[in-house]
């Protein structure tokens, strides 16, 4: 993180200081927030906030510690500098920082406004031990691009999270904003945008991407979808990716049927150069009516479109859960002292399951491809603690040992839903599945009606069958691993071993390499797993430390762009890799070839009986 100080722009800070205002309450005077994206200083932007008048002596101001959808402690307050509070005469008020995300302002009755500078997170991802996941992060590139996940810029005052906000952003005229925030009508000022929000949650639930690129729009039934793309080297445009997104989201809407959570949806795609000060965390973060996606710009078109389909479909399905169906812990989320729900099996697991199931049901992939995805999740789930109660893990996801198992919500979480889906289909003779269940829950609940976290499973059992209680008690609340073969066999499927493609350094989301934090973050080839043909043909072995690739010294910072570049390698690409094996240094060189891996895969049984065939048909065709 860059740490430097500079003079405050007093004219900006003190403009508009006037007579005292009335006490700010929900539904009364809005909090006025301003972000200056024009006068960027040393890669920092100025934020000011006018909260209205207070009747207390101590005012507490917060920047979020955790935000919905991340399930991690990110402490966005550490990106704030030069925090100052001013009275109505423009004089400084006493301020103390009580923790990484909280500021205490004395003489609160005299408080007129606050101001502070914000650093972006992308610049420091390779410098900090636990970086903010890029789709939840921020970027400041003067006159070029601003990724505004607003929880990194705008905070809230104690007791005023439900007060309306008016956010004014000054930005270069050539940059266009894409967001789901309500915008005031244009007043011909092409450097100022004014956005309105009913409460603080709506501010952070609506990220903004400022970029020079044109926006591509299309309709999916009655939903208007806007796609905005920042491609630093102009490799991709929104228009070039529009067709694949339109096809995919049309299939999603057909899959969901009457479930409808929005009339507008915005996709904000940031493509990273992978250099030392750019985003390195790839994926997406959901919001009610938009998603932020971060991927490498180096990806070939086919790989980029495939990645977009996978991550955007997942995020769009979040309009079902948790954005529609969610507990009180999410409805009344505490950004600085969060109480986590026990239902990650649904929020992330159901969503990830749908992101794969809709593709087979809507004909975007075939059965073989769908089975490969399920098998990959079974293999990936084996890398986590399979004896953890999923509800217990979910409640405690911010702390160890549960935190280290978070990514399993996308693996075993989806498989829990697969097993539940097959169970429901079997018990209902094909009529009911997990999608039916989510539709029923959506009818009962909705955006403004949360469920009681402790009673949801009881409600699901009451809506379905006693056997569902056994399933939850054993495999979701309980810690008994799921025998996936038992559930697959009900649908006429079994497993076998075959050769499949992998990436050079990854098998899906599972890496062949790891970081040894006890040895200066050395990058090594993992022990105890089957390596792909790229590594074995080269002669690499588990435990080898990677010292150089093509003359580049390998560190945690340099391996990331090399992994990104590897997605563009062809079989004839030649590389030289220097490894440390014990006390010996080994140099390996040659063509990278086509990486393959012997993996277990799902295939039909030799003879499928009538019951198995009907269940498989109901499951895969809906």
ZAMARGU-4260 file (C-alpha; in steps of 0.2 Angstrom, whole numbers, plus 5000, padded with zeros to 4 digits):
<rodrens>
0) 5000/5000/5000 | 5006/5017/4996 | 5008/5028/5011 | 5011/5046/5008 | 5003/5063/5014
5) 4998/5078/5005 | 4989/5094/5007 | 4970/5093/5008 | 4960/5103/4995 | 4952/5115/5006
10) 4941/5122/4993 | 4933/5105/4990 | 4932/5101/5008 | 4924/5116/5015 | 4912/5121/5000
15) 4894/5121/5006 | 4898/5124/5024 | 4883/5134/5031 | 4870/5135/5044 | 4866/5120/5055
20) 4854/5107/5048 | 4840/5098/5057 | 4843/5081/5066 | 4845/5068/5053 | 4833/5053/5054
25) 4828/5039/5043 | 4816/5046/5030 | 4822/5064/5033 | 4837/5074/5026 | 4848/5062/5016
30) 4867/5060/5020 | 4876/5069/5006 | 4892/5060/5000 | 4904/5065/4987 | 4918/5056/4977
35) 4930/5066/4967 | 4937/5056/4953 | 4944/5071/4943 | 4957/5078/4956 | 4966/5061/4959
40) 4982/5063/4969 | 4995/5050/4971 | 4982/5036/4966 | 4970/5042/4979 | 4953/5050/4978
45) 4944/5062/4990 | 4928/5057/4998 | 4917/5069/5009 | 4901/5066/5018 | 4889/5078/5025
50) 4878/5068/5038 | 4866/5082/5044 | 4865/5088/5062 | 4868/5077/5077 | 4862/5079/5095
55) 4876/5068/5103 | 4893/5073/5108 | 4902/5057/5101 | 4899/5052/5083 | 4905/5035/5077
60) 4909/5033/5058 | 4912/5016/5050 | 4920/5009/5035 | 4914/4991/5032 | 4924/4976/5040
65) 4914/4963/5030 | 4902/4965/5016 | 4888/4953/5010 | 4893/4939/4998 | 4912/4939/5003
70) 4912/4929/5019 | 4928/4936/5023 | 4935/4949/5035 | 4943/4963/5023 | 4944/4978/5034
75) 4941/4991/5021 | 4946/5005/5034 | 4964/5001/5031 | 4963/5009/5014 | 4957/5026/5022
80) 4970/5040/5025 | 4970/5058/5031 | 4952/5056/5040 | 4946/5073/5046 | 4930/5080/5053
85) 4925/5099/5052 | 4913/5110/5061 | 4902/5123/5053 | 4916/5136/5053 | 4927/5124/5044
90) 4938/5121/5059 | 4945/5103/5063 | 4936/5093/5076 | 4945/5080/5087 | 4945/5063/5079
95) 4952/5046/5086 | 4953/5030/5076 | 4946/5016/5088 | 4950/5001/5077 | 4954/4998/5059
100) 4937/5003/5053 | 4930/5015/5066 | 4933/5033/5069 | 4926/5043/5084 | 4922/5061/5082
105) 4921/5072/5097 | 4910/5087/5099 | 4898/5079/5088 | 4884/5092/5089 | 4896/5104/5080
110) 4900/5091/5066 | 4896/5098/5048 | 4906/5086/5037 | 4920/5073/5036 | 4933/5070/5022
115) 4946/5057/5019 | 4956/5050/5005 | 4954/5032/4998 | 4967/5020/4991 | 4962/5007/4979
120) 4965/4988/4983 | 4971/4982/4967 | 4987/4991/4969 | 4992/4981/4985 | 4985/4964/4982
125) 5003/4956/4980 | 5009/4966/4995 | 4997/4960/5009 | 4995/4943/5016 | 4976/4942/5014
130) 4971/4953/4999 | 4954/4959/4996 | 4946/4947/4983 | 4947/4958/4967 | 4928/4958/4963
135) 4925/4965/4980 | 4940/4977/4978 | 4943/4994/4971 | 4953/5002/4957 | 4959/5020/4954
140) 4967/5023/4937 | 4966/5042/4934 | 4957/5047/4918 | 4956/5029/4913 | 4946/5018/4924
145) 4937/5017/4941 | 4930/5001/4949 | 4919/5008/4963 | 4914/4994/4975 | 4906/5008/4986
150) 4909/4999/5002 | 4928/5004/4999 | 4924/5022/4997 | 4908/5027/5007 | 4905/5023/5025
155) 4890/5025/5037 | 4887/5034/5054 | 4881/5024/5069 | 4862/5024/5070 | 4860/5030/5052
160) 4861/5015/5041 | 4843/5017/5036 | 4844/5035/5031 | 4843/5039/5012 | 4859/5044/5003
165) 4863/5056/4989 | 4880/5052/4981 | 4888/5065/4970 | 4902/5059/4959 | 4913/5070/4949
170) 4922/5061/4935 | 4931/5065/4918 | 4918/5068/4905 | 4925/5054/4894 | 4921/5041/4907
175) 4904/5033/4907 | 4896/5025/4923 | 4887/5009/4923 | 4877/5005/4939 | 4860/5000/4945
180) 4860/5014/4957 | 4845/5027/4954 | 4852/5042/4945 | 4845/5059/4945 | 4840/5066/4928
185) 4855/5073/4918 | 4857/5092/4920 | 4869/5094/4905 | 4884/5093/4917 | 4894/5079/4909
190) 4907/5079/4923 | 4894/5076/4938 | 4883/5061/4941 | 4871/5061/4956 | 4864/5044/4963
195) 4851/5041/4975 | 4849/5027/4988 | 4835/5023/5001 | 4848/5017/5014 | 4867/5012/5016
200) 4864/4994/5010 | 4858/5001/4993 | 4874/5011/4992 | 4886/4996/4994 | 4874/4984/4984
205) 4876/4994/4968 | 4894/4995/4962 | 4899/5008/4948 | 4911/5005/4934 | 4918/5020/4926
210) 4926/5017/4909 | 4928/5024/4891 | 4921/5009/4883 | 4903/5008/4875 | 4890/4998/4885
215) 4881/4984/4876 | 4863/4981/4881 | 4850/4967/4877 | 4833/4961/4884 | 4830/4944/4892
220) 4811/4943/4892 | 4807/4959/4902 | 4824/4961/4910 | 4836/4974/4903 | 4854/4968/4904
225) 4869/4981/4902 | 4886/4974/4899 | 4901/4986/4903 | 4919/4980/4899 | 4935/4988/4904
230) 4949/4980/4893 | 4965/4990/4896 | 4973/4985/4880 | 4957/4985/4870 | 4957/4966/4867
235) 4938/4965/4871 | 4923/4976/4870 | 4906/4974/4877 | 4898/4971/4860 | 4911/4957/4856
240) 4904/4948/4872 | 4886/4952/4870 | 4880/4937/4860 | 4887/4924/4872 | 4880/4933/4887
245) 4863/4935/4879 | 4861/4917/4875 | 4867/4912/4892 | 4855/4923/4902 | 4841/4919/4890
250) 4843/4901/4895 | 4844/4906/4914 | 4828/4915/4913 | 4819/4900/4904 | 4826/4889/4918
255) 4820/4900/4932 | 4802/4903/4924 | 4792/4914/4935 | 4805/4918/4948 | 4810/4936/4945
260) 4820/4947/4956 | 4824/4962/4945 | 4819/4972/4929 | 4837/4978/4926 | 4854/4969/4928
265) 4871/4976/4925 | 4887/4966/4922 | 4903/4975/4926 | 4918/4966/4918 | 4936/4971/4923
270) 4950/4963/4913 | 4966/4963/4922 | 4984/4965/4914 | 4991/4954/4928 | 5005/4966/4931
275) 5011/4969/4949 | 4998/4983/4953 | 4983/4975/4945 | 4969/4963/4950 | 4974/4945/4953
280) 4959/4938/4961 | 4947/4931/4947 | 4929/4928/4949 | 4914/4938/4953 | 4904/4946/4967
285) 4885/4946/4967 | 4873/4961/4971 | 4854/4962/4969 | 4854/4969/4952 | 4872/4968/4946
290) 4888/4959/4947 | 4907/4963/4947 | 4917/4951/4937 | 4937/4951/4936 | 4946/4940/4924
295) 4963/4941/4915 | 4963/4950/4899 | 4975/4937/4892 | 4962/4924/4891 | 4958/4918/4873
300) 4940/4922/4868 | 4933/4905/4870 | 4941/4903/4887 | 4935/4921/4892 | 4917/4917/4886
305) 4917/4900/4895 | 4923/4909/4911 | 4910/4923/4909 | 4896/4910/4907 | 4902/4900/4923
310) 4904/4915/4935 | 4890/4927/4928 | 4877/4913/4928 | 4882/4909/4946 | 4880/4928/4951
315) 4864/4930/4942 | 4856/4915/4951 | 4859/4924/4967 | 4843/4934/4963 | 4835/4918/4970
320) 4846/4916/4985 | 4851/4925/4996 | 4845/4941/4987 | 4827/4934/4988 | 4827/4920/5000
325) 4838/4924/5015 | 4838/4925/5034 | 4837/4939/5046 | 4856/4939/5047 | 4857/4944/5029
330) 4842/4956/5029 | 4850/4966/5044 | 4868/4963/5040 | 4880/4971/5052 | 4895/4977/5042
335) 4907/4978/5056 | 4901/4965/5068 | 4893/4952/5056 | 4882/4937/5062 | 4884/4924/5049
340) 4869/4913/5043 | 4871/4894/5044 | 4864/4892/5026 | 4879/4893/5015 | 4874/4876/5008
345) 4859/4886/5000 | 4866/4904/4997 | 4882/4898/4988 | 4878/4879/4986 | 4861/4880/4977
350) 4867/4895/4967 | 4882/4885/4960 | 4872/4870/4957 | 4859/4880/4947 | 4874/4888/4937
355) 4878/4870/4931 | 4861/4862/4931 | 4853/4875/4920 | 4866/4872/4906 | 4861/4854/4904
360) 4842/4857/4906 | 4843/4871/4893 | 4854/4862/4881 | 4870/4873/4883 | 4880/4858/4887
365) 4878/4839/4885 | 4877/4825/4898 | 4895/4821/4897 | 4900/4839/4900 | 4888/4840/4915
370) 4895/4824/4922 | 4912/4830/4921 | 4908/4846/4930 | 4900/4835/4944 | 4915/4824/4945
375) 4927/4839/4946 | 4917/4845/4961 | 4918/4828/4969 | 4937/4828/4967 | 4939/4846/4972
380) 4928/4843/4988 | 4940/4829/4993 | 4953/4843/4996 | 4943/4850/5011 | 4938/4843/5028
385) 4923/4832/5023 | 4918/4829/5041 | 4913/4847/5045 | 4895/4851/5049 | 4890/4862/5034
390) 4879/4873/5045 | 4892/4874/5059 | 4905/4879/5046 | 4893/4892/5039 | 4890/4900/5056
395) 4908/4902/5059 | 4915/4905/5042 | 4925/4920/5047 | 4936/4911/5059 | 4947/4895/5058
400) 4946/4881/5055 | 4930/4884/5046 | 4937/4899/5036 | 4950/4888/5027 | 4936/4877/5021
405) 4925/4891/5013 | 4929/4887/4995 | 4920/4870/4998 | 4903/4879/4997 | 4906/4879/4978
410) 4911/4861/4978 | 4902/4851/4992 | 4889/4864/4993 | 4884/4861/4975 | 4885/4842/4978
415) 4873/4844/4993 | 4860/4851/4982 | 4863/4838/4969 | 4860/4824/4981 | 4845/4834/4988
420) 4838/4836/4970 | 4839/4818/4966 | 4831/4814/4983 | 4817/4825/4980 | 4815/4819/4962
425) 4814/4801/4968 | 4802/4804/4982 | 4790/4815/4971 | 4791/4803/4956 | 4800/4816/4946
430) 4789/4831/4950 | 4799/4841/4963 | 4817/4846/4964 | 4828/4859/4971 | 4821/4872/4959
435) 4803/4868/4964 | 4809/4870/4982 | 4817/4888/4979 | 4801/4893/4969 | 4791/4889/4984
440) 4802/4898/4996 | 4802/4913/4985 | 4783/4914/4986 | 4784/4913/5005 | 4798/4925/5007
445) 4806/4939/4996 | 4818/4954/4997 | 4810/4961/5012 | 4804/4946/5021 | 4818/4936/5029
450) 4816/4919/5037 | 4822/4913/5054 | 4839/4905/5052 | 4835/4892/5065 | 4819/4886/5057
455) 4822/4885/5038 | 4827/4866/5038 | 4811/4863/5048 | 4801/4872/5035 | 4809/4863/5021
460) 4805/4846/5029 | 4787/4852/5032 | 4786/4856/5013 | 4793/4840/5007 | 4796/4823/5015
465) 4802/4815/5031 | 4817/4807/5022 | 4823/4825/5019 | 4825/4828/5038 | 4836/4812/5038
470) 4847/4819/5024 | 4849/4836/5032 | 4852/4829/5049 | 4865/4817/5043 | 4874/4826/5029
475) 4871/4845/5032 | 4869/4848/5050 | 4878/4832/5054 | 4896/4828/5049 | 4894/4812/5039
480) 4902/4813/5022 | 4890/4810/5007 | 4892/4794/4997 | 4889/4802/4980 | 4889/4785/4971
485) 4873/4780/4981 | 4864/4795/4974 | 4871/4794/4956 | 4866/4776/4955 | 4848/4781/4958
490) 4849/4790/4941 | 4858/4776/4933 | 4876/4782/4934 | 4892/4776/4941 | 4911/4781/4940
495) 4926/4776/4930 | 4944/4782/4926 | 4949/4791/4910 | 4961/4804/4904 | 4955/4822/4903
500) 4962/4839/4899 | 4968/4851/4913 | 4977/4868/4913 | 4995/4869/4915 | 4996/4874/4933
505) 4978/4870/4938 | 4964/4857/4937 | 4949/4867/4937 | 4950/4877/4953 | 4963/4864/4961
510) 4981/4870/4959 | 4995/4858/4956 | 5006/4871/4965 | 5006/4879/4982 | 5014/4892/4993
515) 5026/4888/5008 | 5023/4903/5019 | 5037/4896/5031 | 5050/4897/5018 | 5048/4915/5011
520) 5032/4911/5001 | 5042/4899/4990 | 5031/4891/4976 | 5032/4872/4976 | 5023/4858/4967
525) 5011/4849/4978 | 5014/4832/4986 | 5000/4819/4988 | 4990/4823/4972 | 4991/4816/4955
530) 5001/4828/4944 | 4996/4832/4925 | 5006/4826/4910 | 5014/4844/4908 | 5023/4842/4925
535) 5026/4823/4924 | 5033/4824/4906 | 5044/4838/4911 | 5051/4828/4925 | 5044/4838/4939
540) 5040/4830/4956 | 5029/4834/4971 | 5039/4844/4983 | 5050/4853/4970 | 5052/4871/4973
545) 5050/4882/4957 | 5064/4894/4956 | 5063/4901/4938 | 5052/4900/4923 | 5059/4907/4907
550) 5072/4917/4917 | 5059/4925/4929 | 5063/4922/4947 | 5047/4914/4954 | 5039/4922/4969
555) 5021/4924/4974 | 5020/4940/4964 | 5028/4933/4948 | 5019/4916/4947 | 5002/4924/4946
560) 5005/4933/4929 | 5014/4917/4923 | 4998/4906/4927 | 4988/4919/4917 | 4999/4918/4902
565) 4999/4899/4903 | 4980/4900/4897 | 4987/4906/4881 | 5001/4893/4879 | 5000/4881/4864
570) 5007/4863/4864 | 5022/4870/4855 | 5026/4883/4867 | 5044/4880/4874 | 5049/4885/4892
575) 5063/4882/4903 | 5059/4879/4922 | 5072/4878/4936 | 5068/4868/4951 | 5076/4865/4968
580) 5074/4847/4973 | 5081/4845/4990 | 5099/4852/4989 | 5100/4849/4970 | 5095/4862/4957
585) 5087/4854/4942 | 5084/4863/4925 | 5070/4856/4914 | 5066/4863/4896 | 5055/4858/4882
590) 5038/4860/4874 | 5023/4861/4886 | 5012/4850/4876 | 4994/4847/4880 | 4991/4844/4899
595) 4981/4829/4903 | 4976/4821/4919 | 4969/4803/4924 | 4953/4807/4933 | 4938/4798/4939
600) 4923/4802/4929 | 4904/4799/4929 | 4897/4787/4916 | 4880/4778/4913 | 4879/4761/4921
605) 4878/4747/4908 | 4860/4743/4910 | 4848/4757/4916 | 4832/4751/4923 | 4815/4760/4920
610) 4815/4769/4937 | 4833/4775/4935 | 4830/4781/4917 | 4814/4791/4923 | 4823/4799/4937
615) 4838/4804/4926 | 4826/4811/4913 | 4817/4821/4927 | 4833/4827/4934 | 4842/4832/4919
620) 4828/4839/4908 | 4817/4847/4922
</rodrens>
